[in-house]
């Protein structure tokens, strides 16, 4: 057994909670917090360029309304964050 597993079992026992339940709830809370932080990052990028979506940012870059650098890198980051959030949301649903 790993140290983490031993600790989770101890905490579950101390709180009178089933090991599986505390493990699932812990994973869900971790993923929800990760998603929350990513959404904050997304909002920061969108606010920086005064747009409401990655699509709008991409359109403004192509139209020349926003300089390509560093907007292009931010667009890539934004799209990666959005994709990761989708994966996290699938994981959260699978835990529930």
N, C-alpha and C positions, 0 to 999 in steps of 0.2 A: 504494500500500500504506500502511496505517496504521502508526503507531509500534508499537502492540501486536502487529500481525501480524509486523512486522520482528523484534521482540524474541522472539516465540514461535519464529520460524524460526531465530534465532540460538541460542536455548537448545536447541532440538531438534537442531540441528547440533552444538553443543558436547557434548551428551549422546549423540549417535548414535541419536536416536529419530526416528521418522517424524513429520512435521508433523501429519498427521491424528490419529495416536495421541496425541501430547502435547496436542493441542487437545481431543480427546474426554475424555481423562483429567482435564484441567484443568477442563473444564466440569462433569464428574461430581463432582470433589472440591469445587468451588465450591458446587454444588447440595446435596451431602451436608452440607456445613458450614452452609449456610443452613437446611436442614431441622433439623439438630441444635440450632441456636440457637432456632428456632421451638418445638421440642419442649420446650426448657428454659423458654421463656416460658409454654407451655401448662401445664407442671407447676407453675410458680409460681402461676398463677391457680387451678388445681385445689386446690393446697395451701392457698391463702389462704382458701378456702371449705370446706375439708375435704370435697371431693367427688371422685368418680373419673371424671366425664365431664361434657361440656357439657349433656347431657340431664338429669343429676342436678341440676346447678346451676339449670337452667331450672325444673325441678319445685320445687325449694326456694324459688325466687323466687316462683313462682305460689302456693305454699302459705303464703307469708309467713314462712317459716322463716329467710329471709335478706332483709335490707333491699334494696329495689330499687336504691337508689343507694349505691355505684357498681357493684353487682353486675350490673345490666343492661348497662352499658357494657362490663364485663369479659366478659360472655357474648357480646356482639357481637364483641369482639376475639377471644375464644376460637374462635368459629365461623369467623371470617375466617382465623385461623391454621390451623385444621384444613382448611379448603378450599384454602388456599395450599399446604399440605403435600401434599395429594392431587395438585395440579397439578405440584409439584416431583417427586413420585414418578413420575408419568407421564413427565416430561421425562427423569428418570434412566433409566427403562426404555427410552426411545426412543434414548438414547445408547448403551446397552449392546448 
